[in-house]
Amino acid sequence: MVLSRLILNLRHKRTQSELARPHELHRTIMSAFPDELPCGERVLYRIEVDESRGQVLVLVQSQGEPDWRKLCAVQGYLRRPPETKAISLALSAGQVLAFRLRANPTVKKKSHQRAPDEEPRPNGIRLGLAREEDQRAWLDRKGQQHGFQVLQVQVRPEGLQTSGKRETVEGQVVSRRMAHLAVQFDGLLQVTDPDQLAQAVHAGIGSAKALGFGLLSLAPPQLLGASG
C-alpha cells in the first residue's frame, strides 16, 4: 500500500476550483494512475484545509505507485514536491490505535413512487445523518462491520460539501448538483478483527469515496491528531 502527501497552494485558481468542484479534484488525483485500475484497486483520499498557511493537504492512499509528474508540471499548484511512501499494516486483536476518518454518514431509505409512470429507485435513497448522536451510532455500526470498536471519538461536523458534474443523457449534456454531509471523526479504536479492519483500510468506509470520503487513517495512540 502506498500513501502520498500532496500540499496544494490554496491561492492557486486550480486549487480553488477543485475545492468547489470535488469531481475535478478526483480527476486530478486519478491522472496519476492508469485509466483502468487493476482489479480490487481502490484510490482513496482526504482533504485537510489549512487557511492560516494558505495550503491544502491531500492524503492519497493507493495500492499501486502513483505518477505525480503531471501535477509537478503545473506552475504554482503544489507548495512542495509530493511525498510518497510505502506502508504496511500490522494489526492484532486488542490493539489500540488512533484513527481519523472523514466520512459521509448516511442512512438508506426506500424511495416511494412519485408519479404513475415513474418507477421507485431500486436501491432507495441516501439521507445524511445530521445529529451527532446518529453520526456516533453510524460509526459504531461501521466498527462492528469492519473489525473495530470505538473507544473514544471527537466528532467535527464540516457541513454540506456540494459538487456538480456534467453528464450526457439521451444526447444532451446536463448538470447535476449534489450535496454530501461531511464529518471528521478523530479518536481511539480497538481492533476486534484484524482482517476485517485491514480490508476496511484498503476499501474505505461509507459512501462518496470518489469525493474525498472514506479514508481511514491509523496511527499509534501518541500520534493522535498527526495521523493526517
Phi, psi and omega in degrees: 000143185237135177242126178246146180237116180247131175250107182266151177278112184296338182271355179283137183301323181294319177298315180299319179295319182289327176292326178280337182228083185305333178297329177293318178297321178300316178296321179298314180296316183289345177293345178272002183234163178299153179302323177245115181283152175301154180303130179088353179287139177221124176260122180241152177209161178221139180255134174227116185266130175242091184292329182296329179262355180066038182218161179235126176267128175237117174265130181237125179247132182213167175272321180264167180282124178280160176241103186266015184298325180298321180289322179297336181279349180274111186297126175081357183285316178263138177282334179204164180299147179300145175251128182228135178213150176277138179230155177224151181259130174234085186257147177218149180300134181091349180294138179254129183225150169281149180218157171223134180217120171262118191227167175244083183291123182221166170230141182266129178242147176290138177268147181255152180297129185266336182210159182303328182259013183245125180278144175291153180291128185296331182261006181073194180233152178261132178244134179290144178264109188270334183277140182299321180298325177289324178293320177295319179295322177300315180295321177299318179296319178297323177298317177298324180284331191242020168084030175211159176240130180283123179268319175204152183205143171251128183257123181240098179291138179247003180081199182271133172259113181266149179209159178215148176212158180258137178228154176260117181238116181051044176083358181245141179275122179237151178257136178243133175250134180227154177229132179236134178285124183253132179222135174253129177252128173233135179176205179239141175229160175242133182286126176252330177218101185303320182293317179295319180292320178299320178295322179295322177296317181292318188266341183089167184235131176087192186258176175060040182295329180291349182251019175094018178250157168101348181286118179260113179261135180240148180202161172303149185306326182290347179260016178304128182094346178249003182293336177264000000 
